[in-house]
Amino acid sequence: MKTKPTKVKGIPFEFSDCTLIIPPISLGAMEQLQDRFVGTKEDPTDPKYIGTVVDTVHAALKRNYPDMTREEVADLIDLENMQEVVACAMDVAGLKRKAFEAGQGGDHD
């Protein structure tokens, strides 16, 4: 699958029908979402957790795909890829991206 050009470096992630570059979430978006991370259990059946995951990934992807809607992002994420997608968005030190760029790839391949 062809990857679309982007503005912000990130990790190429292959979803079921496309490959998108997931950059780390911006500090501004993290600041807006930080209260939702506190006390959130990683329970995929908890609506608060699901909403936080979708909003986090949406905030990250909007950096490269400004026209992408929250609904489109929600449709890309599923129980199988959820943790890896969030790990890409929360790649604070850029370690996953640097490993990918060095040819080590990622866990999502």
Secondary structure, DSSP 8 states (H G I E B T S, - for coil): --B---SS--EEEE-SS-EEEE----HHHHHHHHHHHTT----TT-HHHHHHHHHHHHHHHTTT-TT--HHHHHHH--TTTHHHHHHHHT-TTSHHHHHHHTT---TT-
